[in-house]
């Protein structure tokens, strides 16, 4: 057994484990500390090292190679609250001979190539800024050597430093070859100065939304209709021809407090960004001479640009990992460690099409759920009944929070930590979910579809397991899929197969068997400013929101305290009886296993008809449902 541990130190810190060429675990630090985008530029006890190893059933003693990447480390620039190792770090000895350090873009490249399954490929890496070094070259060094070089007092003699911004590699015969690299420019206003596609998008997103991490909002805003003469066009931002050049001077813009008033700016920036990125993708493939393309770096979270690249005639196939941004660095570091442990030559294994690499969901017992006011609707451990009842609830229009199995590693929930509903039966689905997450009403939500049904409803690539591409909703489906369709007629589709995501595939099949469209709406299981939920108590607390009707776990389906009126029916094996008279009679339901009281009105309603409305939050109703004396109709 060969085991490599990868560590990313920077914003969006993370850890990953590769065992015998397979990525077996990966966890972002934010999921453990519960601080969105959490990270630090040095080895720290906050890193999820123990958690990542624990999920893989390993300890640090089982690891053959440890590979770290330090995002903010630069020659003669460590210290001042940013050492390479924080005081108290004890997960392992940083100077252990197993510990190595790799550069940022090399780790990005590995994070895309090894999960792609391509035996050879062109690799394009693009971000705002990667590693800073003396010569601009990649490195893979023992930590002791890296430590000595970066603490050395040599800046007076080294001259200019280089910070990587865009890199092109070939991957052939198990080795990377750097073909081309562009470097960012030192500037006293790096959050304003536009020098590449990454800084263009990041700076405009900050400008329009007045905060960081607004790239997804900018992408969605760019898809809204421009209802007035635009004050900015793509030709104002980038020059025509090849290579396109980013202009200066167009940034003198007046904007109001509502970003929707700047749809034209967003649209122009998105078109410019897509032009730039497609140019660099086309050039990368031409340089490498290989039509299969792997992409990594934060810019490849942009679905519009990814889709345009995938449609280039030069690109035969394109792979973007589930976590192309900096959290994915740990994955690349772990793969590079695995290659080193094998003494060099190592080829990618089969394509990774699943992102469920995090911690398993904690078991939620009926007693635990009841303490939060939930009603178990199925018996604990009856997964088939739970899935069937969840499909029935979704088909009727319910919103179901799914907290099951292992958590997703990347930034997008793919079913295990998701809020799910049906685009037709759930009225105002998008508005409900955006209200729940406190997002602008114009923000889109993502549809999930079985891979075999994809082209029945959408036009685009053949698969999208990580929601990395935009699809055009077919004209004949736009009315029925209105809740899942963005203003520009596109959708951020997630495809699932029976092999790679069997539980969600099964849920879609059950919904289809109930006569509903086999498409679900999916958004991440978290509130505003929160990382994706990853504990039982956080799940139970969150789902108490009145928009959510049910919580589905590995073992049980629960009705939420705020689920409101539900329809119930009495199984044939259950008897009904009234005891006493006058002002305080008792109404009971019973079978050979249990007996429980119900309120008078529900008792009378069940006497008159097969189904009746009941208060889903009522303890009496919850007890009857749990005992099987009532069944949700």
Buried (B, 14 or more C-beta within 10 A) or exposed (E): EBBBBBBBBBBBBBBBBBBEBBBBBBBBBBBBBBBBBBBBBBBBEBBBBBBBBBBBEBEBEBBBBBBBBBBBBBBBBBEEEBBBBBEEBEBBBBEBEBBBBBBBBBBBBBBBBBBBBBEBBBBBBBBBBBBBBBEBEBBBBBBBEBBEBBBEEEEEEEEEBBBBBBBBBBBBEBEBEBBBBBBBEEEEEBEEBBBBBBBBBBBBBBBBBEEEBBBBBBBBBBBBEEEEEEBBBBBBBBEEEEEBEBBEEBBEEEEEEEBBBBBBBBBBBBBBBBBBBBBBBBBBBEBBEBBBBBBBBBBBBBBBBBBBBBEBEBBEBBBBBBBBBBBBBBBBBBBBBBBBBBEEEBBBBEEBBBBBBBBBBBEBBBEBBBEBBBBBBBBBEBBEBBBBBBBBBBBBBBBBBBBBBBBBBBBBBBBBBBBBBBBBBBEEBBEBBBBBBEBEEBBBBBBBBBBEBBEBBBEBBEBBBBBBBBBBBBEEBBEBBEBBBBEBBBBBBBBBBBEBBEBBBBBBBBBBEBEBBBBBBBBBBBBEEBBBBBBBEBBBEBBBBBBBBBBBBBBBBBBBBBBEEBBBBBEEEBEBEEEEEEEEEEBBBBBEEBBBBBBEEBBEBBEEEEBBBBBBBBEBBBBBBBBBBBBBB
